[in-house]
Amino acid sequence: MEKIDIFMEAMRERHATKRFDPEKRIPEAQMRTILEIGRLSPSSFGMEPWRFLVIRDEGLKAQLRPLCWNQPQITECSDLVVIKHLVAPLAPGGAYSRKMLSRRDLPKEMIEAYYERYDAFVTEKFRGEGMGCWSAKQCYIAAGNMMTGAMTMGIDSCAIEGFEKAKVEALLELDVAKEEVAMLIAFGYRVKPAPEKVRLPLEEIVTFV
């Protein structure tokens, strides 16, 4: 099968799985592959603002469930991935952005130019507000790749935005000045067939000019 066929089959088959088989666990190697897909995803300025917290502890899942609108996938999934996004480390002139922008073997003047470009972008675009939203948006790129990649291995998923953010962050004891929760993804195996995928036709959503 061609690579594009595998990808398209995964796109057609993947769905927001609401009920998982709690007895089936994802093999360690495959879960690490899903996380590696997230790691390899693109991000603005290459900042890689995501951090992945993989929750397997059933007690912690049970504590999280009522904070996530009591959704059953929280406790039924094999691996619950909390995607956190950086906030303070992305500030202009900070050590983190300097480290990320200087990783390539480039002339010093080119690296310095990247520093200036990044600092100007963050300062002018956000002016002290909204940087966290920009950081969180990058996580959705990684999340989409992870869920599609999982499906190529027959692993189901459900992206979860329905949660009480402040309470979840408090339970996980996060320093919200440094990082916040962007979203959660439940990974595991479905207990019933996927419903028919319903989408608008291509002609209705695409315009060529």
N, C-alpha and C positions, 0 to 999 in steps of 0.2 A: 504494500500500500504506500502511495506517495505521502510525503510529510504533510502536504496541505490537506490531503484526505483525512489523515489522522486528526489534524487540528480541527477541521470542519465537523467531523463526526463528534468530537468532544464538545464543540460549541453547540451543536444541535441537541446533544444528550444531557449536558449540564443543566441543572435546575436548582432552585432554592429548596433543598431537601428539608422538610419540616420534621420528619420522624426518622430517626436512625436506629439501627440494630445495636442496642447497648452491649451485646455480647461479642461483637466483632471489633477487633483492634487493628489499626493500620500498622503494617510491618515497619519497624524502625527505619530501615533503609529508604522506604518510600516516603515516610514523613520527612526525612531529612532532604529528600529530593524536592519536595514541595517547598520547604524552607529555602533551599538553594535557589529555586526559581524566583522566590521573592527577593533574595539577596542580589540576583543578577538583573533585576528589573531596572529600568531607567528612572532617573529623577532629575528634577530641575537643578542645574549647576552641578550635578553629580553629588548632591549633599547626602543622599541615602538617609533620609530623616527617619526611617522606620526602625523600630525595634520589636522583635517578635517574642512574646511571652507565651509559651506552650503549656497549657494547663491540662494535666492528666489526673490530678488528685481529685477523687470523687467528692471529698468533703468540701473542697474549695468550689467545685462546680455547683454543689448543692447550695452553697452560700450565695453564689452569683445568680442562680436562677431567678429568685424573686426580684432581683435588681434588673433583670432583663425581661421584664414583662411576663415572667413565668413561662417562657418559651421552652418546650420540652427538649429541643435540640441541645440546649446548654448542658444538660445532664446525660443525654442519651448518646451524644457523639463520642467518638474515640478520642480525638484531640481537639481541644478548644484553643484557638490561637487568638490572643489579644494583640492587636496591632497598635503599638504606641507610636507617637510621633514626637520628635524633638521640638522644643520651643526656644528656651534661652540659649542653648549652644549655637543656634543659627544666627544669632545677633551679628551685625556687621563688626568687623575687626576682631572677632573672637578666635580663640585658639582652634576651635573645631573647624570653622570654615577655612582657616589657613591650612590646617592639616589636609583637608579634603581637596583643596585646590592646588596643593603643591605635590601631589602624589606622582604626577607624570614627569618624565625626564625632559623638562623644557628649560630654555634659557631663563635666567633669573628675571630679566626684564619682562618676559612674557607672563611669568607667574605673578609678578607684581601688577601687571595690567589686569589679570584675572581678579586679583584682590580688589582692585579699584572698581572693576565692573560689577562684581558681586555686591560690594558695600553700597554702591550707588543704587543698584537695583532694589536691594532690601530697604534702604533709607527712603528712596523716592516713592516706591510702591506702597509701603506699609506705614511709614511715618509713625512707628510705634504701635500700630494696631493691625491685626489681620495676618500677621506672620504665622500664627498658629494654624489658621485656616489654610494658608498656602502649604504649610508643612503637611497637614492632614490630607490634602488633596493628592499629594504625591503617593501616599499609602494606598490609594485606590488603584493606582497603576499596578503596584505589586500584588494587591489582593486579586485583581482580575486575572493576572498571569498565574497566580498560585491556584486559583479555582479551576481554570481551564487545564493547567498542567496536571492537577490532581485527577481530573476526569479522564485524561488520556491513560491513566493507570487504573481506571475503574473506581476511583474514590470520589464520593459525593461530598457536597459542601453546601453551606448556607451562610451568606453574608448577613451579619446582624448589626443593625443600627438602632434597634429598639432596646435601649437600656438607659438607666439613670446614671448619667456620666459621672457626676460628682460622687455618688455613692460607690460606684464601681472603683473609681480611682482611690477612694478612701479605703475600701476593703483591700485593695492591692497595695496600699501604702505607697502610692506614687508621690514623688515630689513634683507637683504640677507646674512649678516654675520651670522645671527642666524638661518634663515630658507629660503628655496627656494621652488619653485613649482616643484613637480615631475610630475604630470599629472592632468587631469580633468576627471570627469565621469559625464555624463548626465544621469539622471534617470527620467523615465516617462512611457508613454504608447504608443505603436506603432500605426500607422495609417493604416498600411497594413501588410499582412501576412509576416512572416519571409521567406527569400529565402532558398532554399535547402542548408543544411550544407554540405560543401565539405571538406573532410579531407583525408589525405593519409591513406592507410590501416595500421593496427597495425603491420603487418608483415614487412612493409617497414621501420618502425621507431624504432622497438624494436629488441634488440639482447640479447639473454640469453647466459651466459658463465658459 
